[in-house]
Amino acid sequence: MNRTTADIIFSSIIGDAAGYTFTGMKKAHIKAIFREITGFTDPAPALKDNMQRWKKPGLYSSISVNSLLTAACTDKRGLNLKEYTKAVKNSPEVSGTESGIFRDAGEAEKNFIFRMQNGENSEHHFNHPCSRLLPAVLPLLLIKNEKDRLISAVNFISLFTKSSSTIACSVLLLQLIEDLIAEKDLKILKTALISAEKTKEDIISSQNRIFDSGHNPDYILSASDSLLKLFRELNDIKDSSQYEKIICNYADIKKTGLITRASINLPETILPMAVVLSDLYSDPEMIIETAVREGGASSSLTAISAALTTAHHGVQMPEIYTGSIVNKKRLSAMIDLIAEDKNRAVIISEIYAAEPGLTSKELEEHRAKTKNIPVLKEKKVKSRGEIESALSKHVVESWTKMDKAKWKKERNK
């Protein structure tokens, strides 16, 4: 099981790296620029005058760094939160970036990193959902007891956000991965429905422990129930072109009509979208390309899609990705440590040794690519008094010019 879990974690890192350079792009724009996406792709052709958003092809984001740190602090008994927070707190700083080795970190991650590195109390009031945290819980599959795994997921997500939907999706992802490993005959979408039913039952039976962890279990149960209803409807639909619309409708609780893409940074859209994409194809290269083309939160989406594919089909990621990912040798060594269930603490020192240099190198390349781009000066925001003064002056000068012209005309008669 440890070897399988390690392979799934590695697949998610590959997916993260594949989606890294496309994060934040629109699906239609990606389609217009890239006819084919093969391997790690340089985003430069799609950025034009927006090269400030350039990211290094083949490099992975904070999603994978967090996942590896989580693995380093997890064994069959559970997740050592104290060791994990210590690892984040002591992570090396990198000149030129506020989040250090945690590249392209989301708001929930930045909030947590800032609190840890500034010695603030771990209590917080951040409650926004964050899909980037879902792949980071994959190492919790190393925990033997399912109920302990569930509570470890709740406690881990709670470090970053109090979002009930993020917690529910994390618990469901772990259950789904386990079920996909055990059951190969059913399609991924059908297995997701069974996993959603199990997850709801596990949350009900773990309500006391969830309450003790500082959460209202009713909120998490409600989010879990919503996921269950969503997967029931997705399983009833025969037309796969309707999947995304249904996912967006479920996520749009207030029915604002604002959620139109399932690739946005919401766990309740990213997880179901990863499930339906993985269900449509069996070829891992096709799944990665399809997920990448969705844009938006593509790192999260592609990481989860790749993990689901490996869990279900038992296949490795294509050589075009595994052979060209940045930091390949160290990553392989860390994955082996996860599989061997020994000396996992070494992973932390490996991350400290490699990641600052990788981040600095990317920043250096970024500066080289953007050095000739003129920096736009920020427009000074005028006060109301300044605006009125300028307007009055303009009016007076205009009338003065008109008066002079009229006077000259009268004089020359």
HELIX and SHEET records of a PDB file:
HELIX    1   1 ASN A    2  TYR A   20  1                                  19    
HELIX    2   2 LYS A   27  ILE A   33  1                                   7    
HELIX    3   3 ALA A   44  LEU A   47  1                                   4    
HELIX    4   4 MET A   51  ARG A   53  5                                   3    
HELIX    5   5 SER A   62  ALA A   72  1                                  11    
HELIX    6   6 LEU A   81  LYS A   89  1                                   9    
HELIX    7   7 GLU A  107  GLN A  117  1                                  11    
HELIX    8   8 SER A  131  LEU A  133  5                                   3    
HELIX    9   9 PRO A  135  LEU A  142  5                                   8    
HELIX   10  10 GLU A  146  SER A  158  1                                  13    
HELIX   11  11 SER A  164  ALA A  182  1                                  19    
HELIX   12  12 ILE A  188  SER A  205  1                                  18    
HELIX   13  13 GLN A  207  ASP A  212  1                                   6    
HELIX   14  14 PRO A  217  ASP A  236  1                                  20    
HELIX   15  15 SER A  240  GLN A  242  5                                   3    
HELIX   16  16 TYR A  243  ALA A  251  1                                   9    
HELIX   17  17 PRO A  267  LEU A  280  1                                  14    
HELIX   18  18 PRO A  284  VAL A  292  1                                   9    
HELIX   19  19 SER A  298  HIS A  313  1                                  16    
HELIX   20  20 GLU A  319  THR A  322  1                                   4    
HELIX   21  21 LYS A  328  GLU A  340  1                                  13    
HELIX   22  22 VAL A  346  THR A  370  1                                  25    
HELIX   23  23 ARG A  384  ARG A  411  1                                  28    
SHEET    1   A 2 THR A  74  ASP A  75  0                                        
SHEET    2   A 2 GLY A  78  LEU A  79 -1                                        
END                                                                             
